[in-house]
């Protein structure tokens, strides 16, 4: 029986962790994993279904796999992940080329699903995420890069009006602290120097398990792992920060002085409509505290433009706020109208054209800020973790300082003879190009 699997995960790092979890289960059962879809017997697509652009990417990739199957009818296609969870019955009925489709709660059954499709069965399994799904012990493979993601919780209870994550992933559920430590230790033993903590809302970690927020304690415990150099905190919520968490970020030498703080908007009216449970005043106070306690902080955020009812005055307020605060990193997205989300039925839906115009205006303002900040870094010496060699073959290595999160921020191109992947080097910044910095090893 042929047992070679190609598995592709789309979307966010949380989905990547799910994909890796499936790979470990398949390897344990004797399956071979290949990066070449042409050589695979089974094609698994772990999809994203959060917003329209993500859904379109997932469907496009699905049809690419169907093209491969049409060329080799022995290949099997399995669809899983968020899109499968959200639209399972519709996809199953409309895409006859699918051999199996399963949802979020069936991830741990991927090996048995593969066995069934190899025996000629058709498998459809979609159920509601349960309280244990996604938060049990997870064995990890060796990371492909010197960094790795660790999912500390799954699901969400925040119920933002634009978001369908609770519908797809279920309620918020934390992973046990000791399981996170064990998983992280395994990754570090296998070469990870940096761990990026991810969840739908990392700041709420522990509330469900321990009756209170335990992220500061988790950071302190993780910092005791020998060989782990950087701990990066992603997906924090502005409504759930505590003084204890800020102090832990500021004082713990292993915690990157980097905070990913998705704000989504700043207008009080829009924040209220989004059900973000925070006000403009509180956001300003939080940023003031963060920058006051952590002088070398890198602050990243994300915004949604074109939310229903967003008038010119709301957008101008957002634009002015961005220009005043001068975030180090910023991502922005046009509002995506998602069925099942409360905001789907809100009045005042904006046109695609207007949303795109506002997005372009906001990102142009942020671009000027980033370019000015990059210029100011020329001459500074930074500690850089080397991730990979440049594909250009020009003698440069690709790396990041604490100020750059993997995959979402720019990189530092380091020129040097002694640099090696997985090592930390000192690099003097000599130039910049768009969102990337250029440095020389010293």
Phi, psi and omega in degrees: 000130181284134187221045178255128188241134168253124182234121179242129178250128179253159173094216192278168177302331178297323177289325176300319179298318177299318180297318178294323177300319178293321179301316180299316180297320181290318178298321180298328182269007175094006176283151174259140179256131178236148175269358182252107183298335180292335183265358187271146172274325181238130179250112181252126178246113179266103196267164170248143181220030189284309181227173187303314182297323179291321178297318180296319178297317180297317180294320179299316180291325177300317180289333173296319179290325177297322176301318178296319180295324178295335177275336179218096188293348179282343179292147179245141179244128177239127179251133179213187178090195190294319179295320178295321178296318187281321185236032187305307185295320180296315180294319182297324182279334186257349181239086184294343180288347179289133175265334177204151175215128177220159186261192185300319184285349183258009183305317183290353179258014186301325181293319180289327176297316179299317179299318182295317182290329176293334178270006174096004179278158171252130187237127174230116180220108175223120178224171180290139177303133180264177188291341182258346186297131174082358184232016176273187178297138181229117174279144185240149172276170176297132182294147180287337181232173179288004177237161177209160176257140174235121179274117185264350178198164176225164180071179184202143177247005188286332176055046172299140191291342181267354196251141179249008182303315178300327179291325183274311190262347181088189182285164183293132178213125184271152173273145181299140184303316182295329177290323177295318179297318180294316179297316181295317179301321179295318179296318180294318177300330181268009171118355181288131175257337182232135177243129178253116181276128183229152175187175173293329178208095184293331184292342179268006184309131173094345184303317183284325183277317190248359178081003176200164180290128185238017181299318178302318179294322178297316179299317180297319181291317179298325183292347178277352181285118180294136180096340176276124186257318183233138172239120184247138185253119181243160173058050175273157182247130184297338181278349191240014177286146175237161177298324179297320179293316179299316179298322180293318178296319183291321190263337184278116186293339180271344179278122179302139178278064187215125178234123174267110189235080180297116182263329178073324173193177177230341177295131180302319180297316181289319177301320179295316179295328178283347185061046181275350175060033178209154180248166177301319181299314181293325177297314179299317180296320179296314179298321178298316179294315180300311181289331178289319181280332185234082187302328182263025183294138166258122185247119178249146176216175173218150181227153172251125176253150177081023176297147181309130180087359178288109179266176182304320183295326178291318180292320179297324177296318178296314181298317179296319179299315179298318180291329179283313185284327178057066177299147179287323179224145181206132172243146180221150185218142173289143179304132178250119183281109187248124177297139184099337176274148183300322184289350180303324183262006179294146173284162176081031176295134184266157180287155177302319182298315181293318178299318181293321178297317180292322177299313180298319180295317180294315182290330176293320177297317179292325179300318179299320180295313181297318181296322177294319179293322178296318178300321182290344181274350179298130181097345180277150177255127184238150171275125188236131173270122182277121182265323187193167171275147176296136179289347180286344181067032185255016178086003180264150172249154178257127181214181181215148170266186177297342185276358181234117173280147181295142170076341182247336180253177176291179180237172173246120177273117186250125176262124180181154182270339187261350184295141177224147180299132180091358179257158173262134178230159172266128182229132175268125181284124183246344182193178176211157179218109184056243184265001182255151175255155179238127183227165176239131180295138180235000000 
